[in-house]
Amino acid sequence: MIPSIEPHKNRCLLYNQGLMPYSEAHGWQRSLLTERIHDPSLDDVLILLEHPPVYTLGQGANSDFLKFDIDKSQYNVHRVERGGEVTYHCPGQLVGYPILNLQRYRKDLHWYLRQLEEVIIRVLAVYGLQGERIPAFTGVWLQGRKVAAIGIKVSRWITMHGFALNVCPDMTGFERIVPCGISDKPVGSLAEWIPGITCQEVRFYVAQSFTEVFGVELIESQAEGFFRSE
């Protein structure tokens, strides 16, 4: 018998970070993106982290979805280049930033968004929960509550931004916005279904699901000496 040849897997560097200010993570993503635009042969990257409380608005997002005055706010707010409306990040929410060269996968943004949703759906399945998609919206829902938001930016087929999964966050921060501009569909967190769940345990399953969905070889890496935004 001729032995089967293992299909080639793209390498993807996994950076498991802790709590990181949004501006710092955003600058890091932009740096990784720029490096890969200049040298498309560089490895793909997946960053997993949490953010201190912060609101972000996508490119062209409607500030009417903020329930506070952005100019007189004590809250941390950033307008960034991803798609989508306003969202909220805080500790207890696991954020994933894939920096992928889609020319290695499929040059199709709709496909990529569905793949990110599939990663989350598989994570929920580990816990016996059935994640759902809603046509015309991006993200993942659980029994009618949105538990994962997705917003991306792609430059020369290289991705940045990504997904945010509500694991066990303080949900009160969502009360100050219309999350993702959707007023009639509430947000939720996995802790409502699985008391005691933590981001630490979910990280493992996100990495595992990401490996399966994108067919990559994840390589645990350390962010040694990565630049810090000023």
BALO-415044 format. One record per atom (N, C-alpha, C): residue number from 1; x, y, z; residue in three letters. Coordinates in steps of 0.2 Angstrom, whole numbers, plus 2048, in hexadecimal, padded with zeros to 3 digits. Example, Ala and Ser with C-alpha at 12.3 -4.5 7.8 and 13.67 -1.06 7.14 Angstrom:
BEGIN
NODE   num    c1    c2    c3   residuo
NODE     1   842   7E4   827       ALA
NODE     1   83E   7EA   827       ALA
NODE     1   842   7F0   827       ALA
NODE     2   840   7F5   823       SER
NODE     2   844   7FB   824       SER
NODE     2   840   800   827       SER
This chain:
BEGIN
NODE   num    c1    c2    c3   residuo
NODE     1   804   7FA   800       MET
NODE     1   800   800   800       MET
NODE     1   804   806   800       MET
NODE     2   802   80B   7FC       ILE
NODE     2   806   811   7FC       ILE
NODE     2   804   816   801       ILE
NODE     3   808   818   806       PRO
NODE     3   806   81C   80B       PRO
NODE     3   803   823   809       PRO
NODE     4   7FE   825   80C       SER
NODE     4   7FB   82B   80A       SER
NODE     4   7FF   831   80C       SER
NODE     5   7FF   836   808       ILE
NODE     5   803   83C   809       ILE
NODE     5   7FF   841   80D       ILE
NODE     6   802   843   813       GLU
NODE     6   7FE   848   817       GLU
NODE     6   7FE   84F   813       GLU
NODE     7   7F8   851   812       PRO
NODE     7   7F8   858   80E       PRO
NODE     7   7FB   85D   812       PRO
NODE     8   7FE   862   80E       HIS
NODE     8   802   867   811       HIS
NODE     8   7FD   86C   815       HIS
NODE     9   800   86D   81B       LYS
NODE     9   7FC   872   820       LYS
NODE     9   800   878   820       LYS
NODE    10   7FC   87E   820       ASN
NODE    10   7FF   885   821       ASN
NODE    10   801   885   828       ASN
NODE    11   807   888   829       ARG
NODE    11   809   88A   830       ARG
NODE    11   805   890   833       ARG
NODE    12   803   890   839       CYS
NODE    12   800   896   83C       CYS
NODE    12   803   897   843       CYS
NODE    13   806   89C   844       LEU
NODE    13   808   89E   84B       LEU
NODE    13   803   8A0   850       LEU
NODE    14   802   89C   855       LEU
NODE    14   7FD   89E   85A       LEU
NODE    14   800   8A2   860       LEU
NODE    15   7FE   8A8   861       TYR
NODE    15   800   8AC   867       TYR
NODE    15   7FA   8AC   86C       TYR
NODE    16   7FB   8A9   871       ASN
NODE    16   7F6   8A9   877       ASN
NODE    16   7F8   8AE   87C       ASN
NODE    17   7F5   8B4   87B       GLN
NODE    17   7F6   8BA   87F       GLN
NODE    17   7F1   8BA   885       GLN
NODE    18   7F3   8BE   889       GLY
NODE    18   7EE   8C0   88F       GLY
NODE    18   7EA   8C6   88D       GLY
NODE    19   7E9   8CA   892       LEU
NODE    19   7E5   8D0   892       LEU
NODE    19   7EA   8D6   88E       LEU
NODE    20   7E8   8D8   889       MET
NODE    20   7EC   8DD   885       MET
NODE    20   7E8   8E3   883       MET
NODE    21   7EA   8E9   884       PRO
NODE    21   7E6   8EF   882       PRO
NODE    21   7E5   8EF   87A       PRO
NODE    22   7DF   8F1   879       TYR
NODE    22   7DD   8F1   872       TYR
NODE    22   7E2   8F4   86D       TYR
NODE    23   7E4   8FA   86F       SER
NODE    23   7E8   8FE   86A       SER
NODE    23   7EF   8FA   869       SER
NODE    24   7F1   8F6   86E       GLU
NODE    24   7F7   8F3   86D       GLU
NODE    24   7F6   8ED   868       GLU
NODE    25   7F1   8E9   869       ALA
NODE    25   7EF   8E3   865       ALA
NODE    25   7EE   8E5   85E       ALA
NODE    26   7EB   8EB   85D       HIS
NODE    26   7E9   8EE   856       HIS
NODE    26   7F0   8F0   853       HIS
NODE    27   7F4   8F3   856       GLY
NODE    27   7FB   8F4   853       GLY
NODE    27   7FF   8EE   851       GLY
NODE    28   7FE   8E9   856       TRP
NODE    28   802   8E3   854       TRP
NODE    28   7FF   8E0   84E       TRP
NODE    29   7F8   8DF   84D       GLN
NODE    29   7F5   8DD   847       GLN
NODE    29   7F7   8E0   841       GLN
NODE    30   7F7   8E7   841       ARG
NODE    30   7F9   8EB   83C       ARG
NODE    30   800   8EA   83A       ARG
NODE    31   805   8E9   83F       SER
NODE    31   80C   8E7   83D       SER
NODE    31   80C   8E0   83A       SER
NODE    32   809   8DB   83C       LEU
NODE    32   809   8D5   839       LEU
NODE    32   806   8D5   832       LEU
NODE    33   801   8D8   831       LEU
NODE    33   7FE   8D9   82B       LEU
NODE    33   803   8DC   826       LEU
NODE    34   806   8E2   828       THR
NODE    34   80B   8E5   823       THR
NODE    34   810   8E1   821       THR
NODE    35   813   8DD   826       GLU
NODE    35   819   8D8   825       GLU
NODE    35   817   8D3   820       GLU
NODE    36   810   8D1   820       ARG
NODE    36   80E   8CC   81B       ARG
NODE    36   80C   8CE   815       ARG
NODE    37   80A   8D5   814       ILE
NODE    37   809   8D8   80E       ILE
NODE    37   810   8D8   80A       ILE
NODE    38   815   8DA   80E       HIS
NODE    38   81C   8DB   80B       HIS
NODE    38   81F   8D4   80A       HIS
NODE    39   81D   8CF   80E       ASP
NODE    39   820   8C8   80D       ASP
NODE    39   81B   8C3   80E       ASP
NODE    40   817   8C1   809       PRO
NODE    40   811   8BD   809       PRO
NODE    40   813   8B6   80B       PRO
NODE    41   81A   8B4   80B       SER
NODE    41   81C   8AD   80D       SER
NODE    41   81C   8AC   815       SER
NODE    42   81B   8B2   819       LEU
NODE    42   81B   8B1   820       LEU
NODE    42   816   8AD   822       LEU
NODE    43   817   8A9   828       ASP
NODE    43   811   8A5   82B       ASP
NODE    43   80B   8A9   82D       ASP
NODE    44   806   8A6   82D       ASP
NODE    44   7FF   8A8   82F       ASP
NODE    44   800   8A9   837       ASP
NODE    45   7FB   8AC   83A       VAL
NODE    45   7FB   8AE   841       VAL
NODE    45   7F4   8AD   844       VAL
NODE    46   7F3   8AB   84A       LEU
NODE    46   7ED   8AB   84E       LEU
NODE    46   7EF   8AE   855       LEU
NODE    47   7EC   8B4   856       ILE
NODE    47   7ED   8B7   85D       ILE
NODE    47   7E6   8B5   861       ILE
NODE    48   7E7   8B3   867       LEU
NODE    48   7E1   8B2   86B       LEU
NODE    48   7E3   8B6   872       LEU
NODE    49   7DE   8BA   874       LEU
NODE    49   7DF   8BF   879       LEU
NODE    49   7D9   8C1   87C       LEU
NODE    50   7D9   8C6   881       GLU
NODE    50   7D4   8C9   884       GLU
NODE    50   7D5   8D1   884       GLU
NODE    51   7D0   8D5   884       HIS
NODE    51   7D2   8DC   885       HIS
NODE    51   7CF   8DF   88B       HIS
NODE    52   7D2   8E4   88E       PRO
NODE    52   7CE   8E8   893       PRO
NODE    52   7C8   8EB   88F       PRO
NODE    53   7C3   8EE   893       PRO
NODE    53   7BD   8F1   890       PRO
NODE    53   7BF   8F6   88B       PRO
NODE    54   7BB   8F5   885       VAL
NODE    54   7BD   8F9   87F       VAL
NODE    54   7B7   8F8   87A       VAL
NODE    55   7B5   8FE   877       TYR
NODE    55   7B0   8FE   872       TYR
NODE    55   7B4   8FF   86B       TYR
NODE    56   7B2   8FB   866       THR
NODE    56   7B5   8FD   85F       THR
NODE    56   7AF   8FD   85A       THR
NODE    57   7B0   902   856       LEU
NODE    57   7AC   903   850       LEU
NODE    57   7AF   901   84A       LEU
NODE    58   7AC   8FE   845       GLY
NODE    58   7AE   8FC   83F       GLY
NODE    58   7AE   902   83A       GLY
NODE    59   7B2   901   835       GLN
NODE    59   7B2   906   830       GLN
NODE    59   7AB   908   82D       GLN
NODE    60   7A9   90E   82E       GLY
NODE    60   7A3   910   82C       GLY
NODE    60   79D   90F   831       GLY
NODE    61   79F   90C   837       ALA
NODE    61   79A   90A   83C       ALA
NODE    61   796   911   83E       ALA
NODE    62   790   90F   840       ASN
NODE    62   78B   915   842       ASN
NODE    62   78C   916   849       ASN
NODE    63   78E   91C   84B       SER
NODE    63   78F   91E   852       SER
NODE    63   788   91E   856       SER
NODE    64   783   91E   852       ASP
NODE    64   77C   91E   855       ASP
NODE    64   77B   918   859       ASP
NODE    65   77F   913   858       PHE
NODE    65   77E   90D   85C       PHE
NODE    65   782   90D   862       PHE
NODE    66   785   912   864       LEU
NODE    66   788   914   86A       LEU
NODE    66   783   917   86E       LEU
NODE    67   782   915   875       LYS
NODE    67   77D   918   879       LYS
NODE    67   780   91D   87E       LYS
NODE    68   786   920   87B       PHE
NODE    68   78A   925   87F       PHE
NODE    68   78D   92A   87A       PHE
NODE    69   78F   930   87D       ASP
NODE    69   792   935   878       ASP
NODE    69   799   933   878       ASP
NODE    70   79B   931   871       ILE
NODE    70   7A2   92F   870       ILE
NODE    70   7A7   934   872       ILE
NODE    71   7A5   93B   871       ASP
NODE    71   7AA   940   872       ASP
NODE    71   7AA   942   87A       ASP
NODE    72   7A6   940   87E       LYS
NODE    72   7A6   941   885       LYS
NODE    72   7A6   93B   889       LYS
NODE    73   7A9   936   886       SER
NODE    73   7A9   92F   889       SER
NODE    73   7AF   92D   88E       SER
NODE    74   7AD   92A   893       GLN
NODE    74   7B3   928   897       GLN
NODE    74   7B5   921   895       GLN
NODE    75   7B1   91E   890       TYR
NODE    75   7B3   917   88D       TYR
NODE    75   7B8   917   888       TYR
NODE    76   7BC   912   888       ASN
NODE    76   7C1   911   882       ASN
NODE    76   7BE   90F   87C       ASN
NODE    77   7BE   914   877       VAL
NODE    77   7BB   912   870       VAL
NODE    77   7C0   913   86B       VAL
NODE    78   7C0   90E   866       HIS
NODE    78   7C4   90F   860       HIS
NODE    78   7C0   90E   85A       HIS
NODE    79   7C1   912   855       ARG
NODE    79   7BE   910   84E       ARG
NODE    79   7C4   90D   84A       ARG
NODE    80   7C3   907   847       VAL
NODE    80   7C8   903   844       VAL
NODE    80   7C5   901   83D       VAL
NODE    81   7CA   8FE   839       GLU
NODE    81   7C9   8FD   832       GLU
NODE    81   7C5   8F6   831       GLU
NODE    82   7C3   8F3   836       ARG
NODE    82   7BF   8EC   834       ARG
NODE    82   7B8   8EE   832       ARG
NODE    83   7B5   8E9   82F       GLY
NODE    83   7AE   8EA   82D       GLY
NODE    83   7A9   8E9   834       GLY
NODE    84   7A3   8EB   833       GLY
NODE    84   79E   8EA   838       GLY
NODE    84   79D   8F0   83C       GLY
NODE    85   798   8F0   841       GLU
NODE    85   796   8F6   845       GLU
NODE    85   79A   8F5   84C       GLU
NODE    86   797   8F8   851       VAL
NODE    86   79A   8F9   857       VAL
NODE    86   79A   8F2   85B       VAL
NODE    87   7A0   8F1   85F       THR
NODE    87   7A0   8EB   863       THR
NODE    87   7A4   8ED   869       THR
NODE    88   7A3   8E8   86E       TYR
NODE    88   7A6   8E9   875       TYR
NODE    88   7AB   8E3   876       TYR
NODE    89   7B1   8E5   879       HIS
NODE    89   7B6   8E0   87B       HIS
NODE    89   7B7   8E1   883       HIS
NODE    90   7B8   8DC   886       CYS
NODE    90   7BA   8DC   88E       CYS
NODE    90   7BC   8D6   890       CYS
NODE    91   7BF   8D5   896       PRO
NODE    91   7C2   8CF   898       PRO
NODE    91   7BC   8CA   899       PRO
NODE    92   7BE   8C4   897       GLY
NODE    92   7B9   8BE   897       GLY
NODE    92   7B6   8BD   890       GLY
NODE    93   7B8   8C1   88C       GLN
NODE    93   7B6   8C0   885       GLN
NODE    93   7BD   8BE   881       GLN
NODE    94   7BD   8B9   87E       LEU
NODE    94   7C3   8B6   87A       LEU
NODE    94   7C3   8B9   873       LEU
NODE    95   7C8   8BD   871       VAL
NODE    95   7C9   8C0   86B       VAL
NODE    95   7CE   8BC   867       VAL
NODE    96   7CC   8BB   860       GLY
NODE    96   7D1   8B8   85C       GLY
NODE    96   7D2   8BC   856       GLY
NODE    97   7D9   8BD   855       TYR
NODE    97   7DB   8C1   84F       TYR
NODE    97   7DF   8BC   84A       TYR
NODE    98   7DC   8BA   845       PRO
NODE    98   7E0   8B6   840       PRO
NODE    98   7E3   8BB   83B       PRO
NODE    99   7EA   8BA   83A       ILE
NODE    99   7ED   8BD   835       ILE
NODE    99   7EF   8B8   82F       ILE
NODE   100   7EA   8B7   82B       LEU
NODE   100   7EB   8B2   826       LEU
NODE   100   7EB   8B4   81F       LEU
NODE   101   7F0   8B1   81B       ASN
NODE   101   7F0   8B3   814       ASN
NODE   101   7EB   8AE   810       ASN
NODE   102   7E5   8B1   80E       LEU
NODE   102   7E0   8AD   80B       LEU
NODE   102   7E2   8AA   805       LEU
NODE   103   7E7   8AC   802       GLN
NODE   103   7E9   8A9   7FB       GLN
NODE   103   7EB   8A2   7FC       GLN
NODE   104   7ED   8A0   803       ARG
NODE   104   7EE   899   805       ARG
NODE   104   7E8   895   806       ARG
NODE   105   7E3   898   806       TYR
NODE   105   7DC   895   808       TYR
NODE   105   7D7   896   802       TYR
NODE   106   7D3   89B   803       ARG
NODE   106   7CF   89D   7FD       ARG
NODE   106   7CE   8A4   7FD       ARG
NODE   107   7CE   8A7   7F7       LYS
NODE   107   7CD   8AE   7F7       LYS
NODE   107   7C6   8B0   7F6       LYS
NODE   108   7C3   8B0   7FC       ASP
NODE   108   7BC   8B0   7FC       ASP
NODE   108   7BA   8B3   804       ASP
NODE   109   7B8   8B9   804       LEU
NODE   109   7B7   8BC   80B       LEU
NODE   109   7B1   8B9   80E       LEU
NODE   110   7AC   8B7   80A       HIS
NODE   110   7A6   8B4   80D       HIS
NODE   110   7A8   8AD   810       HIS
NODE   111   7AC   8A9   80C       TRP
NODE   111   7AE   8A3   80F       TRP
NODE   111   7B2   8A4   815       TRP
NODE   112   7B6   8A9   816       TYR
NODE   112   7BA   8AA   81C       TYR
NODE   112   7B6   8AB   822       TYR
NODE   113   7B1   8B0   821       LEU
NODE   113   7AC   8B1   826       LEU
NODE   113   7A9   8AB   829       LEU
NODE   114   7A6   8A7   824       ARG
NODE   114   7A3   8A1   826       ARG
NODE   114   7A8   89C   82A       ARG
NODE   115   7AE   89C   828       GLN
NODE   115   7B3   898   82B       GLN
NODE   115   7B4   89A   832       GLN
NODE   116   7B4   8A1   833       LEU
NODE   116   7B5   8A3   83A       LEU
NODE   116   7AF   8A1   83E       LEU
NODE   117   7A9   8A2   83B       GLU
NODE   117   7A3   89F   83F       GLU
NODE   117   7A4   898   841       GLU
NODE   118   7A6   894   83C       GLU
NODE   118   7A7   88D   83D       GLU
NODE   118   7AB   88B   843       GLU
NODE   119   7B1   88F   844       VAL
NODE   119   7B5   88E   849       VAL
NODE   119   7B1   88F   850       VAL
NODE   120   7AD   894   850       ILE
NODE   120   7A9   895   857       ILE
NODE   120   7A4   890   857       ILE
NODE   121   7A1   88E   852       ILE
NODE   121   79C   889   852       ILE
NODE   121   79E   882   855       ILE
NODE   122   7A4   880   853       ARG
NODE   122   7A8   87A   855       ARG
NODE   122   7AA   87B   85D       ARG
NODE   123   7AC   881   85F       VAL
NODE   123   7AD   881   866       VAL
NODE   123   7A7   880   86A       VAL
NODE   124   7A2   883   868       LEU
NODE   124   79B   882   86C       LEU
NODE   124   799   87B   86C       LEU
NODE   125   79A   877   866       ALA
NODE   125   798   870   866       ALA
NODE   125   79C   86C   86B       ALA
NODE   126   7A2   86E   86D       VAL
NODE   126   7A6   86B   872       VAL
NODE   126   7A2   86B   879       VAL
NODE   127   79E   870   87A       TYR
NODE   127   79B   871   880       TYR
NODE   127   793   86E   87F       TYR
NODE   128   792   86B   879       GLY
NODE   128   78B   869   878       GLY
NODE   128   786   86E   876       GLY
NODE   129   789   874   874       LEU
NODE   129   785   879   872       LEU
NODE   129   784   87A   86B       LEU
NODE   130   77F   87C   868       GLN
NODE   130   77E   87C   861       GLN
NODE   130   77E   884   85F       GLN
NODE   131   784   886   85C       GLY
NODE   131   784   88D   85A       GLY
NODE   131   781   88D   853       GLY
NODE   132   77E   893   852       GLU
NODE   132   77A   894   84C       GLU
NODE   132   77D   89B   848       GLU
NODE   133   77C   89A   841       ARG
NODE   133   77D   8A0   83D       ARG
NODE   133   776   8A3   83C       ARG
NODE   134   775   8AA   83B       ILE
NODE   134   76F   8AD   838       ILE
NODE   134   771   8B0   832       ILE
NODE   135   76D   8AE   82C       PRO
NODE   135   76E   8B1   826       PRO
NODE   135   76E   8B8   826       PRO
NODE   136   772   8BB   822       ALA
NODE   136   773   8C3   821       ALA
NODE   136   777   8C6   827       ALA
NODE   137   779   8C2   82C       PHE
NODE   137   77D   8C5   832       PHE
NODE   137   783   8C1   832       PHE
NODE   138   788   8C4   835       THR
NODE   138   78F   8C0   836       THR
NODE   138   78F   8BF   83E       THR
NODE   139   791   8B9   840       GLY
NODE   139   792   8B8   847       GLY
NODE   139   78F   8B1   848       GLY
NODE   140   78F   8AF   84F       VAL
NODE   140   78C   8A9   851       VAL
NODE   140   787   8AA   857       VAL
NODE   141   782   8A7   856       TRP
NODE   141   77C   8A8   85B       TRP
NODE   141   77B   8A1   85F       TRP
NODE   142   779   8A2   865       LEU
NODE   142   777   89C   869       LEU
NODE   142   770   89D   86C       LEU
NODE   143   76B   899   86A       GLN
NODE   143   764   89A   86C       GLN
NODE   143   762   8A1   86C       GLN
NODE   144   764   8A4   866       GLY
NODE   144   761   8AB   865       GLY
NODE   144   765   8B1   868       GLY
NODE   145   76B   8AF   86B       ARG
NODE   145   76F   8B4   86E       ARG
NODE   145   776   8B4   86B       ARG
NODE   146   779   8BA   869       LYS
NODE   146   77F   8BA   865       LYS
NODE   146   785   8B9   86A       LYS
NODE   147   789   8B4   869       VAL
NODE   147   78E   8B3   86E       VAL
NODE   147   795   8B4   86A       VAL
NODE   148   795   8B5   864       ALA
NODE   148   79B   8B6   860       ALA
NODE   148   79A   8BB   85B       ALA
NODE   149   79E   8C1   85B       ALA
NODE   149   79E   8C6   856       ALA
NODE   149   7A4   8C5   851       ALA
NODE   150   7A4   8C7   84B       ILE
NODE   150   7A9   8C6   846       ILE
NODE   150   7AA   8CC   842       ILE
NODE   151   7B0   8CF   841       GLY
NODE   151   7B1   8D5   83D       GLY
NODE   151   7B8   8D4   83A       GLY
NODE   152   7B9   8D5   834       ILE
NODE   152   7BF   8D4   831       ILE
NODE   152   7C2   8DA   82C       ILE
NODE   153   7C8   8DA   82B       LYS
NODE   153   7CB   8DE   826       LYS
NODE   153   7D0   8DA   822       LYS
NODE   154   7D0   8DB   81B       VAL
NODE   154   7D4   8D7   817       VAL
NODE   154   7D8   8DC   812       VAL
NODE   155   7DE   8DB   812       SER
NODE   155   7E2   8DF   80E       SER
NODE   155   7E7   8DA   80A       SER
NODE   156   7E6   8DB   803       ARG
NODE   156   7EA   8D6   7FF       ARG
NODE   156   7E9   8CF   801       ARG
NODE   157   7E3   8CD   803       TRP
NODE   157   7E1   8C6   805       TRP
NODE   157   7E4   8C4   80B       TRP
NODE   158   7E7   8C9   80F       ILE
NODE   158   7EA   8C8   816       ILE
NODE   158   7E5   8CA   81B       ILE
NODE   159   7E3   8C6   820       THR
NODE   159   7DD   8C8   824       THR
NODE   159   7E0   8CC   82B       THR
NODE   160   7DC   8D0   82E       MET
NODE   160   7DD   8D2   835       MET
NODE   160   7D6   8D3   838       MET
NODE   161   7D6   8D5   83E       HIS
NODE   161   7D0   8D5   843       HIS
NODE   161   7CE   8CD   843       HIS
NODE   162   7C7   8CC   845       GLY
NODE   162   7C5   8C5   846       GLY
NODE   162   7BF   8C4   849       GLY
NODE   163   7BF   8C0   84F       PHE
NODE   163   7B9   8BE   852       PHE
NODE   163   7BA   8BF   85A       PHE
NODE   164   7B4   8C0   85D       ALA
NODE   164   7B4   8C1   864       ALA
NODE   164   7AE   8BD   867       ALA
NODE   165   7B0   8B8   86C       LEU
NODE   165   7AC   8B3   86E       LEU
NODE   165   7AB   8B5   876       LEU
NODE   166   7A4   8B6   877       ASN
NODE   166   7A2   8B8   87E       ASN
NODE   166   7A2   8B1   883       ASN
NODE   167   7A8   8B1   886       VAL
NODE   167   7A8   8AB   88B       VAL
NODE   167   7A5   8AC   891       VAL
NODE   168   7A8   8B1   895       CYS
NODE   168   7A5   8B2   89C       CYS
NODE   168   7A7   8BA   89E       CYS
NODE   169   7A5   8BE   899       PRO
NODE   169   7A6   8C5   89A       PRO
NODE   169   7A1   8C8   89F       PRO
NODE   170   7A2   8CE   8A1       ASP
NODE   170   79D   8D3   8A5       ASP
NODE   170   799   8D6   89F       ASP
NODE   171   793   8D4   89E       MET
NODE   171   78F   8D6   898       MET
NODE   171   78C   8DD   899       MET
NODE   172   78D   8E0   89F       THR
NODE   172   78A   8E7   89F       THR
NODE   172   78D   8EC   89A       THR
NODE   173   793   8EB   898       GLY
NODE   173   796   8EF   893       GLY
NODE   173   792   8EF   88C       GLY
NODE   174   78F   8EA   88B       PHE
NODE   174   78B   8EA   885       PHE
NODE   174   784   8EE   885       PHE
NODE   175   782   8F0   88B       GLU
NODE   175   77C   8F4   88C       GLU
NODE   175   77D   8FB   889       GLU
NODE   176   783   8FD   888       ARG
NODE   176   785   904   886       ARG
NODE   176   785   905   87F       ARG
NODE   177   784   8FF   87B       ILE
NODE   177   784   8FF   874       ILE
NODE   177   77E   8FB   871       ILE
NODE   178   77D   8FC   86A       VAL
NODE   178   779   8F7   867       VAL
NODE   178   77E   8F2   863       VAL
NODE   179   77F   8EC   866       PRO
NODE   179   785   8E8   864       PRO
NODE   179   784   8E6   85C       PRO
NODE   180   789   8E8   859       CYS
NODE   180   78A   8E6   851       CYS
NODE   180   784   8EA   84E       CYS
NODE   181   781   8EF   851       GLY
NODE   181   77B   8F2   84E       GLY
NODE   181   775   8EE   84D       GLY
NODE   182   774   8E9   851       ILE
NODE   182   76E   8E4   851       ILE
NODE   182   76A   8E5   857       ILE
NODE   183   765   8E9   856       SER
NODE   183   761   8EB   85C       SER
NODE   183   75C   8E5   85F       SER
NODE   184   75A   8E1   85B       ASP
NODE   184   755   8DC   85D       ASP
NODE   184   758   8D5   85E       ASP
NODE   185   75E   8D4   85F       LYS
NODE   185   761   8CE   860       LYS
NODE   185   766   8CE   866       LYS
NODE   186   765   8CC   86C       PRO
NODE   186   769   8CD   872       PRO
NODE   186   770   8C9   871       PRO
NODE   187   775   8CC   875       VAL
NODE   187   77B   8C8   875       VAL
NODE   187   77B   8C4   87C       VAL
NODE   188   77F   8BF   87B       GLY
NODE   188   780   8BA   881       GLY
NODE   188   787   8B8   882       GLY
NODE   189   788   8B4   887       SER
NODE   189   78F   8B1   889       SER
NODE   189   78E   8AA   88A       SER
NODE   190   793   8A6   889       LEU
NODE   190   793   89F   88A       LEU
NODE   190   792   89D   892       LEU
NODE   191   794   8A2   896       ALA
NODE   191   793   8A1   89D       ALA
NODE   191   78B   8A0   89F       ALA
NODE   192   787   8A2   89B       GLU
NODE   192   780   8A2   89C       GLU
NODE   192   77E   89A   89C       GLU
NODE   193   781   897   897       TRP
NODE   193   780   890   896       TRP
NODE   193   785   88B   89A       TRP
NODE   194   78B   88E   89B       ILE
NODE   194   790   889   89F       ILE
NODE   194   793   88E   8A4       ILE
NODE   195   790   88E   8AA       PRO
NODE   195   793   891   8B0       PRO
NODE   195   79A   88F   8B1       PRO
NODE   196   79E   894   8B3       GLY
NODE   196   7A5   892   8B5       GLY
NODE   196   7AA   892   8AF       GLY
NODE   197   7A7   892   8A9       ILE
NODE   197   7AC   892   8A3       ILE
NODE   197   7B1   898   8A3       ILE
NODE   198   7B7   896   8A0       THR
NODE   198   7BC   89B   8A0       THR
NODE   198   7BF   89C   899       THR
NODE   199   7C2   8A2   898       CYS
NODE   199   7C5   8A3   891       CYS
NODE   199   7CB   89E   891       CYS
NODE   200   7CE   89D   896       GLN
NODE   200   7D4   899   896       GLN
NODE   200   7D3   892   893       GLN
NODE   201   7CD   88F   895       GLU
NODE   201   7CC   888   892       GLU
NODE   201   7C9   889   88B       GLU
NODE   202   7C5   88E   88A       VAL
NODE   202   7C3   88F   883       VAL
NODE   202   7C8   890   87E       VAL
NODE   203   7CE   893   880       ARG
NODE   203   7D3   894   87B       ARG
NODE   203   7D5   88E   878       ARG
NODE   204   7D6   889   87C       PHE
NODE   204   7D8   882   879       PHE
NODE   204   7D4   880   873       PHE
NODE   205   7CD   880   875       TYR
NODE   205   7C8   87E   870       TYR
NODE   205   7C8   882   86A       TYR
NODE   206   7C9   889   86B       VAL
NODE   206   7C9   88E   865       VAL
NODE   206   7CF   88C   860       VAL
NODE   207   7D5   88B   863       ALA
NODE   207   7DB   889   860       ALA
NODE   207   7DA   882   85C       ALA
NODE   208   7D7   87E   85F       GLN
NODE   208   7D6   877   85C       GLN
NODE   208   7D1   878   856       GLN
NODE   209   7CB   87B   857       SER
NODE   209   7C6   87C   852       SER
NODE   209   7C9   880   84C       SER
NODE   210   7CD   885   84E       PHE
NODE   210   7D1   889   848       PHE
NODE   210   7D5   884   844       PHE
NODE   211   7D9   880   847       THR
NODE   211   7DD   87B   844       THR
NODE   211   7D9   877   83F       THR
NODE   212   7D3   874   842       GLU
NODE   212   7CF   870   83D       GLU
NODE   212   7CC   874   838       GLU
NODE   213   7C9   87A   839       VAL
NODE   213   7C5   87D   834       VAL
NODE   213   7CA   880   82E       VAL
NODE   214   7D0   882   830       PHE
NODE   214   7D4   885   82B       PHE
NODE   214   7DA   880   829       PHE
NODE   215   7DA   87A   82C       GLY
NODE   215   7DF   875   82A       GLY
NODE   215   7E6   878   82B       GLY
NODE   216   7E8   87B   830       VAL
NODE   216   7EE   87E   831       VAL
NODE   216   7F2   87A   837       VAL
NODE   217   7F9   87B   837       GLU
NODE   217   7FD   878   83C       GLU
NODE   217   7FE   87E   841       GLU
NODE   218   7FB   87E   847       LEU
NODE   218   7FC   884   84C       LEU
NODE   218   803   883   84F       LEU
NODE   219   807   888   850       ILE
NODE   219   80D   888   853       ILE
NODE   219   80D   88D   859       ILE
NODE   220   80D   88A   85F       GLU
NODE   220   80D   88F   865       GLU
NODE   220   813   893   865       GLU
NODE   221   812   89A   865       SER
NODE   221   817   89F   865       SER
NODE   221   817   8A4   86A       SER
NODE   222   81D   8A7   86B       GLN
NODE   222   81D   8AC   870       GLN
NODE   222   81E   8B3   86D       GLN
NODE   223   81A   8B8   86F       ALA
NODE   223   81B   8BF   86C       ALA
NODE   223   821   8C2   86F       ALA
NODE   224   827   8C0   86E       GLU
NODE   224   82D   8C3   871       GLU
NODE   224   82E   8C9   86D       GLU
NODE   225   82F   8CF   871       GLY
NODE   225   831   8D5   86E       GLY
NODE   225   82D   8D8   869       GLY
NODE   226   826   8D6   868       PHE
NODE   226   822   8D9   863       PHE
NODE   226   821   8E0   866       PHE
NODE   227   821   8E4   861       PHE
NODE   227   821   8EC   862       PHE
NODE   227   81B   8ED   866       PHE
NODE   228   81B   8F3   86A       ARG
NODE   228   816   8F5   86E       ARG
NODE   228   814   8FC   86B       ARG
NODE   229   80D   8FD   86A       SER
NODE   229   80B   903   867       SER
NODE   229   80D   909   86C       SER
NODE   230   80E   90F   86A       GLU
NODE   230   810   915   86E       GLU
NODE   230   80A   918   871       GLU
